[in-house]
Amino acid sequence: MRDVHPYWRIFAEEVPCELGISLTDEQVSELAYAIEGAVENQSLACGWDKIPNPDRTEIARLEQQLKDLRKEAEEAEDVWRDAFAHIGGVPPSELYRDGKRIKVVGFA
């Protein structure tokens, strides 16, 4: 008998039984081995290992878009911080964002 994962052996025993087919232990073992091998090679046989998953492609695109938007927001915040610092006559390092407000360190 071939050594297969118990999951595939149970599957190979139950399906024929449900169809009214009786198999010997050796036949169950061979069927389980064949099923296990087919599942292991399914991606290769169907070409899934070469075709990009559209969900992963979309997730990667959205992650890049989010990264770009965050960078754009940080750059905009830096511009506003520099402008407020110039107008207020304080160093940009003394300004910080608190929610939707820009505050000066040491002032409420």
Secondary structure, DSSP 4 states (H G I P E B T S, - for coil): -----HHHHHHHHHHHHHTT----HHHHHHHHHHHHHHHHHHHHHHTTTTSPPHHHHHHHHHHHHHHHHHHHHHHHHHHHHHHHHHHHTS-GGGEEEETTEEEETT--
